[in-house]
Amino acid sequence: MKAVVDKDLCTGCGLCVDSCPDVFEMQDVVAVVKVSPIPAGAEECAKQAASDCPVEAIKVE
């Protein structure tokens, strides 16, 4: 499973980092994926981060 952040959509709110700091981090003013593939123990929080994203900038597949 992997996550992708669309940097053009990301507003830098940081909700994904709050929800899943093992997978996401802030870099400058946007979120980025810091580990790929998503570790087995972090899959649910990555899905939650994608769900919580107010601009739907995160895709988990």
C-alpha positions as CSV (number, residue, x, y, z in Angstrom):
1,M,0.0,0.0,0.0
2,K,1.3,3.5,-0.8
3,A,0.2,7.1,-0.3
4,V,0.6,10.0,-2.6
5,V,0.1,13.7,-1.7
6,D,-0.9,16.1,-4.5
7,K,1.3,19.1,-3.7
8,D,-0.8,21.3,-6.0
9,L,-3.9,20.6,-3.8
10,C,-2.3,20.4,-0.4
11,T,-3.0,23.5,1.7
12,G,-0.5,22.6,4.4
13,C,-3.1,22.3,7.2
14,G,-1.1,19.4,8.9
15,L,-4.0,17.2,9.7
16,C,-2.4,14.2,8.0
17,V,0.8,14.7,10.1
18,D,-1.4,14.8,13.2
19,S,-3.3,11.7,12.2
20,C,-0.4,9.7,10.9
21,P,3.1,11.0,11.7
22,D,4.7,7.7,10.8
23,V,3.8,8.3,7.1
24,F,3.4,12.0,6.6
25,E,5.5,15.1,7.4
26,M,5.5,18.7,6.6
27,Q,8.1,19.9,4.1
28,D,8.1,23.7,3.7
29,V,4.4,24.5,3.5
30,V,3.0,21.2,2.1
31,A,2.7,17.6,3.4
32,V,4.8,14.8,1.9
33,V,5.0,11.1,2.2
34,K,8.1,10.2,4.2
35,V,7.9,6.4,3.9
36,S,6.7,4.2,1.0
37,P,5.3,1.6,1.0
38,I,3.2,2.4,4.1
39,P,4.3,0.1,7.0
40,A,1.8,-2.5,7.9
41,G,1.0,-1.0,11.3
42,A,0.3,2.5,9.8
43,E,-2.1,1.6,7.0
44,E,-5.2,2.5,9.0
45,C,-3.9,5.9,10.1
46,A,-2.8,6.7,6.5
47,K,-6.4,5.9,5.3
48,Q,-7.7,8.1,8.1
49,A,-5.4,10.9,7.1
50,A,-6.6,10.7,3.5
51,S,-10.2,10.7,4.7
52,D,-9.6,13.7,7.0
53,C,-7.8,15.8,4.3
54,P,-10.1,18.8,3.7
55,V,-9.0,19.2,0.1
56,E,-8.7,15.5,-0.8
57,A,-5.0,15.9,-1.6
58,I,-4.1,12.4,-0.3
59,K,-4.6,9.2,-2.2
60,V,-3.9,5.8,-0.5
61,E,-3.9,2.8,-2.8
